[in-house]
Amino acid sequence: MATYSKAASKSVESTMRRRKAGTLKSGSGKTVRSRKQAIAIGLNEAREEGAKVPRKASGPRKRASKKR
């Protein structure tokens, strides 16, 4: 079974095209040049539209210290 839906891949595809054209903007309004950032924006837009996208990876988990 696919991890991402077709709608999610279409969203990422369109954001990559916008990045290449130079029209993709980040949250602060600056032009996006990074490929990774463009993919992240595309997945976020797909997530907002309700497409099947896995949850964002959270930070490293803290290990509980052993009780003596």
Buried (B, 14 or more C-beta within 10 A) or exposed (E): EEEBBEBBBBBBEBBBEBBEEEEBEBEEEEEBEEEEBBBBBBBBBBBEEEBBBEEEEEEEEEEEEEEE
